[in-house]
């Protein structure tokens, strides 16, 4: 089993920065790609950023050029550096780990961390 715990959320002013971290434990060897998703009230959960097992990254259109995702294998963490934050970035941010390619595996989600961008 894989366990994911997000941290680093909070209240920040527009234009500010936050760094989210996702701590991974359990059957880490089963994980392929990882990513960050977010969900605002009344909206569908959307892709923020992903990083493959090989290190390639992909970003949602709304965060390109502002957010950077990275995977620190030594610390077993997935990080999301968020710069130039906008009120539209306000959402619960969820960490995801994809272990579906492993026999009996599945996609895993963290509990989420709230990010609020407001003046």
Helices and strands as residue ranges (DSSP letters): E 2-7, E 10-12, E 18-26, G 28-30, E 34-39, E 46-51, E 57-59, E 67-72, E 77-82, G 87-89, E 91-98, E 107-109, E 113-117
